[in-house]
Amino acid sequence: MNGGKIISKPSLILFIIQLGLVIITSIVALANLTINSNNKVMWTMLLSSCIGYMMPNPRLKYMENDKREIFHEN
Protein backbone atom coordinates (compact mmCIF):
# COMPACT_ATOMS: atom_id res chain seq x y z
CA MET A 1 0.00 0.00 0.00
CA ASN A 2 1.19 3.46 -0.81
CA GLY A 3 -0.36 6.24 1.26
CA GLY A 4 -3.66 4.39 1.54
CA LYS A 5 -3.77 3.53 -2.17
CA ILE A 6 -3.39 0.01 -3.49
CA ILE A 7 -1.13 -0.22 -6.52
CA SER A 8 -2.21 -2.83 -9.05
CA LYS A 9 0.36 -5.13 -10.62
CA PRO A 10 -0.09 -3.88 -14.21
CA SER A 11 0.50 -0.26 -13.18
CA LEU A 12 3.54 -1.27 -11.12
CA ILE A 13 4.97 -3.20 -14.06
CA LEU A 14 4.32 -0.26 -16.39
CA PHE A 15 6.03 2.10 -13.94
CA ILE A 16 9.11 -0.13 -13.71
CA ILE A 17 9.31 -0.44 -17.51
CA GLN A 18 9.02 3.34 -17.95
CA LEU A 19 11.64 3.96 -15.28
CA GLY A 20 13.99 1.45 -16.91
CA LEU A 21 13.56 3.05 -20.33
CA VAL A 22 14.23 6.52 -18.92
CA ILE A 23 17.37 5.30 -17.14
CA ILE A 24 18.64 3.50 -20.26
CA THR A 25 17.93 6.56 -22.43
CA SER A 26 19.74 8.80 -19.94
CA ILE A 27 22.79 6.54 -19.87
CA VAL A 28 22.92 6.32 -23.67
CA ALA A 29 22.51 10.10 -23.99
CA LEU A 30 25.29 10.77 -21.47
CA ALA A 31 27.56 8.26 -23.19
CA ASN A 32 26.96 9.80 -26.61
CA LEU A 33 27.52 13.30 -25.25
CA THR A 34 30.87 12.35 -23.76
CA ILE A 35 32.13 10.05 -26.55
CA ASN A 36 30.72 11.38 -29.83
CA SER A 37 30.69 14.92 -31.09
CA ASN A 38 27.84 14.35 -33.57
CA ASN A 39 24.24 15.34 -32.81
CA LYS A 40 25.00 16.91 -29.43
CA VAL A 41 21.77 18.89 -29.63
CA MET A 42 19.68 15.74 -30.04
CA TRP A 43 21.36 13.94 -27.12
CA THR A 44 21.08 17.03 -24.92
CA MET A 45 17.37 17.28 -25.71
CA LEU A 46 16.85 13.58 -24.91
CA LEU A 47 18.74 13.92 -21.63
CA SER A 48 16.84 17.03 -20.56
CA SER A 49 13.54 15.37 -21.48
CA CYS A 50 14.41 12.38 -19.32
CA ILE A 51 15.33 14.65 -16.41
CA GLY A 52 12.08 16.57 -16.84
CA TYR A 53 10.12 13.32 -16.88
CA MET A 54 11.76 12.16 -13.65
CA MET A 55 11.15 15.42 -11.76
CA PRO A 56 8.01 15.52 -9.60
CA ASN A 57 5.19 17.90 -10.45
CA PRO A 58 5.25 21.14 -8.46
CA ARG A 59 2.52 21.49 -5.86
CA LEU A 60 1.22 24.64 -4.27
CA LYS A 61 1.03 24.50 -0.51
CA TYR A 62 -1.36 26.84 1.24
CA MET A 63 -3.37 26.95 4.41
CA GLU A 64 -7.08 26.20 4.50
CA ASN A 65 -7.84 29.87 5.27
CA ASP A 66 -5.91 30.99 2.21
CA LYS A 67 -7.98 28.63 0.05
CA ARG A 68 -11.19 30.26 1.21
CA GLU A 69 -9.79 33.67 0.34
CA ILE A 70 -8.72 32.56 -3.13
CA PHE A 71 -12.11 31.09 -4.00
CA HIS A 72 -14.11 33.75 -2.08
CA GLU A 73 -15.82 31.22 0.15
CA ASN A 74 -17.37 32.07 3.51
HUKABEL-V674158 format. One record per pair of residues at least 12 apart in sequence whose C-alpha atoms are under 7 Angstrom apart, sorted by sequence separation. I is the first residue (numbers start at 1). J is the second residue. D is the distance in whole Angstrom. If there is no record, write none. Layout:
I:J:D  I:J:D
//
This chain:
29:43:5  29:46:7  29:47:6  26:47:5  26:50:6  22:50:6
//
